[in-house]
Amino acid sequence: MSTDKRTKYRLDIIIVLSVVVIGIVMLLALVFTQKSGEYVIVKMDGVEIARFELYSDTEYEIKGDHGERNLLVIKDGKAEIKEASCPDGLCIRTGKIDKEGQSIVCLPNKVVVEISGDGQDNGVDIIAG
């Protein structure tokens, strides 16, 4: 192997390792800076239909206009979709959420369950020009 190829190979390894290390540092920073939420906000078709405190155990059936349903369970400070009428069940497999900004989305049933820290909807409603 020539000296030029060795140098290029070493630079490739340094670049790849640098990207991996930066990614791990960013992931750790994200995990350790996430705040616990206080409220669970339920939206259907973009409209808020319910709001619950995250630390009060609750079961809430989310019913759609055309027979869609999701069962939201809030227990021990975590929220999850336990049952859903959607065909793919991705919302169920999302698991439990409890950190501010996390969400569970059921696209077929047009349901979004999100965690908020202050009880306010922090979503952007308009596009700023």
Buried (B, 14 or more C-beta within 10 A) or exposed (E): EEEEEEEEEEEEEEEEEEEEEEEEEEEEEEEEEBEEBBBBBBBBEEEEEBEBBBBEEBEBEBBBEEEBBBBBBBBEBBBBBEEBBBEEBBBBEBEBBBBBEBBBBBEBBBBBBBBBBEEEBEEEEEEEE
